[in-house]
């Protein structure tokens, strides 16, 4: 298994550092170590503090990939909304109660990957991580799930670019 696929947990100063995509249970657990809700967009800008969580739900995708394999994915989705009510502040206990109600009423699975919808130029969807200080919205990428059937090579490490030729190096 590659290092990018392994979830690293670092316990330090009463928080858990999640360096890869977070599950619903991990998010809920992290809230126990969170004084105030701070979310950062990928470019570093913070989501305004007066945001709302307007939906918690399960998103199921049932599809056929380009190689003909039928697939099913499921994720838990949090929808963040920023209105003009600048005095609004979602508290950690209130968010935990929203999540608890959603788990109970929708039978959400704690091991489901968490996705966050946020209004940017369009409805943007992110993964979530935590850097020890704040929640980080993580960009998601599309991918071909049938590279072997489509003739797309696996990502190969790029060769280092030589900036000069030396005798016997084969560059010239």
PyMOL commands that set and color helices and strands:
alter all, ss='L'
color gray80, all
select helices_A, chain A and resi 3-5+24-31+92-106+147-150
alter helices_A, ss='H'
color red, helices_A
select strands_A, chain A and resi 9-12+15-18+39-40+51-64+70-82+113-119+123-130+135-139
alter strands_A, ss='S'
color yellow, strands_A
deselect
rebuild
show_as cartoon
